[in-house]
Amino acid sequence: MKGKLNVEELVAKYLLGDITAPERKQLEDWTKSSPERKEFFNRLCTNIAFRERYEAYSHINSHLAWKRFKKKYCPSIISTYLKYAAILVIPILIITGGWYFSTSPQVETLNNFTLGDAIQPGIPKATLILAENNKQSLTPTYPIPVKVNHSTTAIAQNGTLIYPTTPNINDTLHTKQNETIENNTLTTEQGNEFRVTFEDGTTVHLNYNTEIRYPVKFSKTKRIVYLKGEAYFKIAKDSRPFYVITDQGTIKQYGTEFNVNTFIPKRTEVALVKGSISIVSKESAQEQFIKPGQLAHIEQNGNNVSIYDVDLTPYVAWNEGRLIFENRTLENIVEILEHWYNVNISFGTPELKQLRFTGNMDRYATITPILKAIARTTNLQINIKDREILITDN
């Protein structure tokens, strides 16, 4: 097949058993290019109802089969919008053309949408846990001093906790033979985010529901932090290696920028933006390197690290103030919205959770534009009452 890869036609040919060896290789390469595509394709192929609909057109060639199938089961894909009844069809329509949130004029399906303007995005807020479990609340205020141990005072300002810089590792405090490592812990809750600048100049952006534990001053040989949740790291250049330790393994950096996410149960997800890092799972001593533009999965109790070449934009966009979804289920999107906007979102029927979207939204806007985009794209009904949101079929 020459020119632009036509995934729709390749999938149609595969389901009809009319795919050539070169076309099969193209399709396999496409599915292996990201975990999301592989998951989608496997789910599509194992769905009996979807396959039976395709097989109903087996008496004609694949190209015509796809055209007739699309015409019968999703006639409104170009001019209007699909409803959840076409749920099994939606993913294949998304993967090649891109299902972007629409702003075209439609019948208003978001009841009391102005109430969404009162639902603001998350704010910079965190709790700092000091020695002996002493806690201090940090909010976006004018600069205030924060005593982080008996000899060190940090500054909290504009949503960032800034530790005093240590000039170099030959600083007298670092060279003491019996130096005591004192840890601080910074935590965020639902609807919060915060930033921290360590004494070496490394900056970390914490997403909601995140905890990071770190020393007030790093040791003279290495820099180690412990993470639960999601954080974006910009590591300062230093002769000491920097380690991020999660429940699944260890990320070691060699001068870099990367995102670490442990929100998915029993998995650590690492997206490398710049530089070089290696990953060692807890069950293996083997150090595996990943390159910029790659995504690594460290699974619980796994001996291997899975590495994928992907577009990193959706994985790191939150750090730049965007919410970017690429072929994500509505259930997954809702989970993110609940944590960031501190709301409760429920569905009228479970089937609605599996609708899939691709979209790019402002993370610091109110929730209204996102809800309106979902409502108009799917013709779903969205009702808001205080911080409770209900999504139902029209």
Phi and psi in degrees as a GROMACS rama.xvg file:
@    title "Ramachandran Plot"
@    xaxis  label "Phi"
@    yaxis  label "Psi"
@TYPE xy
-99.715  162.308  LYS-2
77.208  -154.427  GLY-3
-66.3645  135.611  LYS-4
-64.6699  121.417  LEU-5
-98.7832  89.599  ASN-6
-66.7114  -35.8261  VAL-7
-55.9957  -48.5211  GLU-8
-69.8749  -37.2815  GLU-9
-62.6193  -42.1567  LEU-10
-64.5891  -42.2287  VAL-11
-59.6956  -45.7649  ALA-12
-63.5952  -39.7373  LYS-13
-62.6716  -46.7248  TYR-14
-67.3666  -26.4702  LEU-15
-92.106  -1.40574  LEU-16
70.6517  26.4175  GLY-17
-120.972  35.3479  ASP-18
-103.893  137.468  ILE-19
-81.9911  167.335  THR-20
-61.8193  -45.4808  ALA-21
-62.682  -38.0591  PRO-22
-67.4116  -38.5166  GLU-23
-62.0175  -40.2468  ARG-24
-63.8392  -39.8311  LYS-25
-61.6201  -44.1508  GLN-26
-66.3298  -41.0709  LEU-27
-63.1883  -42.3151  GLU-28
-61.6896  -39.1179  ASP-29
-65.708  -44.4048  TRP-30
-69.0435  -29.0843  THR-31
-83.0884  -7.13697  LYS-32
-73.3965  -17.6014  SER-33
-159.095  149.739  SER-34
-62.4903  -31.6527  PRO-35
-67.09  -41.2945  GLU-36
-67.0881  -39.9823  ARG-37
-63.7648  -44.4572  LYS-38
-62.0393  -43.9392  GLU-39
-61.1883  -46.9003  PHE-40
-64.8088  -42.6756  PHE-41
-62.2151  -40.2468  ASN-42
-66.7386  -38.3879  ARG-43
-64.9423  -42.9594  LEU-44
-72.2717  -25.5974  CYS-45
-94.3173  -0.17025  THR-46
-84.6494  110.916  ASN-47
-61.7808  -46.0286  ILE-48
-61.5475  -40.3374  ALA-49
-66.2037  -44.0596  PHE-50
-64.9479  -39.3662  ARG-51
-63.1684  -36.5005  GLU-52
-65.5198  -39.8633  ARG-53
-65.0127  -43.593  TYR-54
-63.551  -21.0663  GLU-55
-64.2988  -16.5653  ALA-56
-109.443  18.9124  TYR-57
-67.8301  -10.6781  SER-58
-82.3059  -3.62619  HIS-59
-123.39  169.741  ILE-60
-71.1202  164.746  ASN-61
-61.6854  -41.084  SER-62
-62.2431  -46.8486  HIS-63
-68.699  -34.6277  LEU-64
-59.5185  -45.1528  ALA-65
-63.9137  -42.9179  TRP-66
-62.1998  -44.8075  LYS-67
-70.2087  -38.6534  ARG-68
-61.3406  -46.6798  PHE-69
-64.1845  -38.3  LYS-70
-65.8297  -40.6911  LYS-71
-76.2548  -43.7591  LYS-72
-98.1868  -14.3152  TYR-73
-146.529  62.3046  CYS-74
-66.1425  -16.6311  PRO-75
-102.406  13.726  SER-76
-60.9347  -32.4622  ILE-77
-94.1357  -42.1982  ILE-78
-93.2114  -30.6259  SER-79
-132.283  -150.981  THR-80
-129.878  146.439  TYR-81
-76.8523  147.162  LEU-82
-100.768  172.714  LYS-83
-66.3548  -16.1587  TYR-84
-60.966  -24.4842  ALA-85
-95.6405  26.9056  ALA-86
-56.3247  -35.7447  ILE-87
-74.3967  -17.9931  LEU-88
-88.8509  -30.3781  VAL-89
-55.112  -46.0645  ILE-90
-58.2253  -41.8743  PRO-91
-69.1102  -23.2315  ILE-92
-80.9674  -24.0373  LEU-93
-77.9556  -38.9897  ILE-94
-63.4165  -31.9453  ILE-95
-102.851  -43.512  THR-96
-84.5797  -23.1402  GLY-97
84.634  116.579  GLY-98
-99.8779  91.0444  TRP-99
-94.5381  146.886  TYR-100
-54.9551  131.696  PHE-101
-96.2543  148.375  SER-102
-118.903  18.5743  THR-103
-68.4794  148.16  SER-104
-61.0551  128.21  PRO-105
-141.374  170.406  GLN-106
-63.8863  132.23  VAL-107
-66.9548  119.174  GLU-108
-115.689  9.61289  THR-109
-109.486  99.7411  LEU-110
-67.7689  134.354  ASN-111
53.4294  42.6627  ASN-112
-62.2398  -22.9986  PHE-113
-64.6657  -22.0374  THR-114
-65.3841  -25.1705  LEU-115
-66.6673  -23.0505  GLY-116
-65.7572  -21.7176  ASP-117
-81.3745  -12.6535  ALA-118
-91.7028  98.7965  ILE-119
-85.2032  158.379  GLN-120
-72.2878  177.492  PRO-121
-62.8212  161.763  GLY-122
-125.347  159.326  ILE-123
-70.6368  109.639  PRO-124
-157.112  139.428  LYS-125
-154.964  168.089  ALA-126
-118.012  128.469  THR-127
-101.051  123.83  LEU-128
-106.129  119.7  ILE-129
-100.488  -171.465  LEU-130
-59.8654  149.82  ALA-131
60.8912  25.6067  GLU-132
63.5757  23.3887  ASN-133
-71.5689  134.837  ASN-134
-118.771  146.027  LYS-135
-138.842  129.774  GLN-136
-83.0463  133.954  SER-137
-116.511  127.992  LEU-138
-131.772  165.214  THR-139
-70.7839  98.8128  PRO-140
-132.173  -178.912  THR-141
-65.5654  161.194  TYR-142
-54.9305  127.649  PRO-143
-131.773  142.794  ILE-144
-75.3633  142.783  PRO-145
-128.854  114.735  VAL-146
-75.874  108.632  LYS-147
-95.8133  -17.7169  VAL-148
-161.399  -170.332  ASN-149
-65.2041  -21.6381  HIS-150
-125.656  -0.0148098  SER-151
-126.39  133.378  THR-152
-121.223  123.854  THR-153
-97.6914  173.127  ALA-154
-122.17  129.671  ILE-155
-104.882  120.641  ALA-156
-155.41  140.509  GLN-157
50.9413  40.6854  ASN-158
77.215  17.9051  GLY-159
-133.581  135.684  THR-160
-99.3848  118.637  LEU-161
-114.33  119.03  ILE-162
-87.9092  147.768  TYR-163
-62.0988  138.583  PRO-164
-75.029  136.269  THR-165
-94.2703  121.216  THR-166
-53.5851  -46.911  PRO-167
-162.475  173.415  ASN-168
-74.2455  -4.96661  ILE-169
-90.0597  3.98523  ASN-170
-52.7899  141.733  ASP-171
-57.6181  -32.7266  THR-172
-66.4328  -31.7311  LEU-173
-77.2481  -26.3238  HIS-174
-93.0421  0.183658  THR-175
-64.5284  131.722  LYS-176
-66.4669  -35.927  GLN-177
-107.871  42.1174  ASN-178
-64.1296  135.58  GLU-179
-95.8928  125.501  THR-180
-87.2337  114.59  ILE-181
-103.742  125.179  GLU-182
-97.6562  146.009  ASN-183
-114.8  155.115  ASN-184
-129.346  128.61  THR-185
-112.913  127.789  LEU-186
-129.552  145.127  THR-187
-118.615  154.619  THR-188
-112.423  -176.494  GLU-189
-58.5624  134.202  GLN-190
80.5877  15.0614  GLY-191
-129.715  160.429  ASN-192
-149.354  165.526  GLU-193
-164.002  161.78  PHE-194
-123.573  154.136  ARG-195
-141.324  140.742  VAL-196
-115.546  115.558  THR-197
-75.1901  171.567  PHE-198
-65.5814  -18.1683  GLU-199
-90.1231  -2.80618  ASP-200
97.0946  -6.56052  GLY-201
-64.7721  136.457  THR-202
-113.608  143.183  THR-203
-134.304  130.755  VAL-204
-104.512  114.498  HIS-205
-91.0432  129.561  LEU-206
-79.9725  -176.682  ASN-207
-64.5782  159.685  TYR-208
49.5001  48.6787  ASN-209
-127.349  146.609  THR-210
-131.969  132.757  GLU-211
-132.402  130.444  ILE-212
-113.838  135.02  ARG-213
-156.819  158.21  TYR-214
-80.988  150.124  PRO-215
-60.0818  -41.9108  VAL-216
-130.248  130.39  LYS-217
-68.8612  158.133  PHE-218
-70.5639  171.549  SER-219
-78.5354  -7.52945  LYS-220
-113.904  -25.2364  THR-221
-159.28  161.045  LYS-222
-119.157  120.909  ARG-223
-129.393  132.875  ILE-224
-131.295  157.82  VAL-225
-120.617  131.065  TYR-226
-126.53  138.612  LEU-227
-133.219  126.101  LYS-228
113.953  -136.946  GLY-229
-138.383  137.413  GLU-230
-152.504  147.714  ALA-231
-107.155  125.434  TYR-232
-108.381  135.559  PHE-233
-122.121  101.927  LYS-234
-83.2899  129.473  ILE-235
-73.655  142.635  ALA-236
-66.1589  135.691  LYS-237
-166.458  150.444  ASP-238
-70.8598  -18.9586  SER-239
-83.9923  131.567  ARG-240
-65.4103  152.423  PRO-241
-114.356  128.847  PHE-242
-118.258  137.217  TYR-243
-114.861  119.062  VAL-244
-108.913  127.882  ILE-245
-119.702  179.579  THR-246
-65.6346  -21.995  ASP-247
-97.0968  -20.7138  GLN-248
171.328  -164.378  GLY-249
-125.858  133.618  THR-250
-106.675  125.768  ILE-251
-114.812  129.82  LYS-252
-106.956  156.113  GLN-253
-128.06  42.1917  TYR-254
90.8435  96.4789  GLY-255
-166.346  178.092  THR-256
-135.632  124.898  GLU-257
-156.649  162.958  PHE-258
-115.502  137  ASN-259
-122.517  129.862  VAL-260
-132.801  122.159  ASN-261
-116.358  17.6407  THR-262
-65.3386  -34.2873  PHE-263
-71.9566  125.31  ILE-264
-53.6228  133.855  PRO-265
62.2043  26.471  LYS-266
-144.201  139.854  ARG-267
-111.598  128.714  THR-268
-113.32  126.08  GLU-269
-123.102  124.522  VAL-270
-114.563  118.11  ALA-271
-94.5451  119.337  LEU-272
-92.6064  -48.7588  VAL-273
-139.659  155.46  LYS-274
83.9729  -144.827  GLY-275
-146.834  137.768  SER-276
-139.583  158.741  ILE-277
-122.579  159.045  SER-278
-132.068  135.607  ILE-279
-128.271  120.017  VAL-280
-75.3525  161.81  SER-281
-66.6028  -25.5513  LYS-282
-94.9575  5.56078  GLU-283
-144.414  146.469  SER-284
-95.9191  0.00269924  ALA-285
-77.6937  128.671  GLN-286
-92.1439  121.259  GLU-287
-113.772  131.853  GLN-288
-95.6634  143.791  PHE-289
-123.198  155.99  ILE-290
-106.576  160.922  LYS-291
-55.3425  138.05  PRO-292
90.3874  5.27485  GLY-293
-112.13  151.007  GLN-294
-117.052  131.773  LEU-295
-116.991  140.151  ALA-296
-114.389  125.33  HIS-297
-109.565  112.1  ILE-298
-91.5776  152.155  GLU-299
-62.159  132.631  GLN-300
60.2032  22.0071  ASN-301
-97.2021  146.329  GLY-302
-89.3102  -18.2354  ASN-303
-117.169  156.638  ASN-304
-108.665  124.745  VAL-305
-88.1892  132.182  SER-306
-124.428  133.801  ILE-307
-130.326  144.783  TYR-308
-88.488  117.767  ASP-309
-140.408  168.445  VAL-310
-81.2368  113.387  ASP-311
-76.0371  -10.4902  LEU-312
-49.9894  -50.3204  THR-313
-64.6237  -23.74  PRO-314
-82.7605  -23.3942  TYR-315
-119.586  -0.325742  VAL-316
-60.7438  -32.3551  ALA-317
-57.6139  -33.1857  TRP-318
-67.9131  -23.5408  ASN-319
-101.107  9.79677  GLU-320
86.0766  22.1352  GLY-321
-122.265  154.369  ARG-322
-114.234  106.334  LEU-323
-116.178  125.05  ILE-324
-117.929  130.513  PHE-325
-121.807  105.85  GLU-326
52.9044  45.2626  ASN-327
-98.8046  147.312  ARG-328
-71.116  154.119  THR-329
-62.179  -33.2921  LEU-330
-61.281  -42.7651  GLU-331
-68.1534  -40.9377  ASN-332
-63.3654  -43.5187  ILE-333
-61.2864  -38.8106  VAL-334
-60.853  -41.5306  GLU-335
-65.5778  -44.1634  ILE-336
-62.862  -39.6308  LEU-337
-61.0227  -44.1849  GLU-338
-71.0391  -39.4042  HIS-339
-80.1047  -39.077  TRP-340
-97.0861  -1.50393  TYR-341
56.1833  54.0294  ASN-342
-128.366  169.594  VAL-343
-114.709  123.382  ASN-344
-119.898  128.329  ILE-345
-125.716  164.476  SER-346
-116.861  143.18  PHE-347
-68.2591  -36.4656  GLY-348
-137.449  145.158  THR-349
-61.6915  -28.5083  PRO-350
-59.7257  -29.2342  GLU-351
-63.7024  -24.6667  LEU-352
-63.4143  -25.2814  LYS-353
-91.3076  -0.0836045  GLN-354
-60.444  143.32  LEU-355
-118.524  146.242  ARG-356
-137.854  155.081  PHE-357
-126.19  130.598  THR-358
-164.054  162.591  GLY-359
-136.54  111.391  ASN-360
-129.026  161.411  MET-361
-77.7234  120.099  ASP-362
-69.8483  -22.2054  ARG-363
-104.199  12.0409  TYR-364
-86.8994  170.33  ALA-365
-67.9689  171.998  THR-366
-76.073  -14.1641  ILE-367
-55.4157  -51.9386  THR-368
-57.6428  -36.3185  PRO-369
-69.1553  -45.4895  ILE-370
-64.2033  -40.0658  LEU-371
-64.6219  -38.3702  LYS-372
-63.6346  -43.6021  ALA-373
-63.654  -45.1397  ILE-374
-62.6759  -45.4791  ALA-375
-72.9917  -33.0975  ARG-376
-70.6619  -35.1178  THR-377
-108.971  -9.20072  THR-378
61.4003  33.933  ASN-379
-88.6741  163.193  LEU-380
-101.987  128.523  GLN-381
-123.79  121.903  ILE-382
-113.848  134.813  ASN-383
-118.287  131.555  ILE-384
-140.732  110.962  LYS-385
56.7562  -118.987  ASP-386
-108.219  19.8812  ARG-387
-105.245  128.461  GLU-388
-126.122  130.724  ILE-389
-118.306  127.842  LEU-390
-109.662  121.234  ILE-391
-133.968  167.407  THR-392
-80.7628  145.403  ASP-393
